[in-house]
Amino acid sequence: MAHILDNDISAFEALKSQLIANHNGKFVVIHRGKLAGVYDTFDSAAKAAISLEQPYLIRQVGSAQSMPMPASVAYRPVHAAT
């Protein structure tokens, strides 16, 4: 069964060497298989990403660790409008 973020994860992996060369340490938003933006902090990436239709992927370029869940899930409960 395909994961809902498989296309975004594949796009990130395809862009990884270019992203490391140009944006190492920054946070990127991948949406519908395309780079949607590059940001200095996770918070700024998440704030920009919430305007996109879900799902979207936020990853830190060059980071060995990745979030255990999509940023849209991790970020939304804390910052969602009530």
N, C-alpha and C positions, 0 to 999 in steps of 0.2 A: 504494500500500500504506500503510495507516495505521500510524503509529508507536505503540508500546505506551503512551507517555505523552501522547498527543494529548489525551485527556480532562482530564488533570491540567494540561497546559499551557493549554488553553482555559479551565479554571476559574481558573487564576492570572490570565490576561489579563482575564477578566470581573470579577475582584475587585480588579484592580490599583489603580484610583483610590481605592477605599475603603481598601485596604491602605496606600497611600502617605499618605493623610490620617491614618491611625491608628497605623501601625506602620513608618514610613519608617526604613530602615536595619536593621531586624530581619530575621530569617530565618523563613520560613514553610515548613511541610510541607503539601503537598497530596497527598491520598490518595483514590483512587477518585472524583475530581472534586469533592472537598470540602476545605475548610480543616481540617486536623487539628491545627494548633498554630502558635503564634508564639513565637519564641525570640530571646534576645539574641545568641547566637553560633551559628556553623555547627556547632560541636562539640555543643552542647546540642540543636540540632535533629536532628542525625544520631543522637545517642544515643537520643532519643525515637522517631525514625522506624524504627530497626531492630526495634522491637517490632511494627511493622506488617507485614502481608503485602506483599511486593514486587510490583510496583514502587511507588515513591513519588517525589515531586518535592520538592526543597528549592531554594528561590530566596531571594535577598536582595532585599527590597523596596526599590525605587528604584535598584537597581544597574543600570548600563548594560551590564555584562558578565554573562554567564551561563556556567555550567559547560558544558564541551563534552560531558559525559556525565552520565547520571543520578547523583545523589549516592549512590544505593544501590550503584552500581558503583564509584564513586571511593572511598567510605568503607569498604566491606566488607573489601577485602583487607588494609588496614592494621589494622583493629580487630576482625576476626573472631576468634572463639575457635578455637584450634587443636586 
